[in-house]
């Protein structure tokens, strides 16, 4: 995945995580605030650290390779 796409996706992920965390706090589930924020940060870090899984050209496990 190109770096610019990862950056935009990372920003969207963090915004959604923070918005969801504030929503959880507003509905009375304040204990989940840091869990949701932490999970969002973990998802972004994992997206940047671990590469995409791609098949090799000529891989025999795919029928239409």
N, C-alpha and C positions, 0 to 999 in steps of 0.2 A: 504494500500500500504506500503510495507517495506520502512524503512528509507533510505536505500542505494539507492533505486530506486527514492525516492523523491529527494534525494540530487543530483543525476545525472540529473533528469528532471529539477530541479531548476537551475542548472548550464547551461543547454542547453537553458532554457527559457530566462535567463539573457543575455546570449551571443547573442541570436537571437534578443532580444529587443534592445540591444546596437547597433548591426550591422544595424538593420532596422532604428534606430534613426539617425545614421551617414549617412545612405543612404538618408533619408528624408532631412537632412541638405545639403547634396551634390546636391540634385536636386532642391534646392531653397525653401524648406519648413522647414526652421530653427525653426519656431515657434512650430512645432510638436515634436522637439527633446525631450524636457523634458516631454511632455505628453506620448510619447512612452516609455521612460525609466521608468517613474512613473507607467505606466500600467503594465510593466513587473515586477517591484518590487511588486506591488499590487497582481499580479497573483501568485507570489511565496509565499508571506505571506499568502494569502488565502488558498493555497494548504497545508501549514503547520498548519494553525489554525483550519480550518474546516475539520472534519473527512469525510471519504467516507460514502455514503449512502449504507447500506447493509440491505437486507431483513432478517426477522427472520425465523428461521426454523419452518415450520408448518404454515406459513403465508397463509391465505385462499384467498388472492387476486391474488396469482399466480396460474395459472391452473395446472402446472406440479410440484407442490411443494411436 
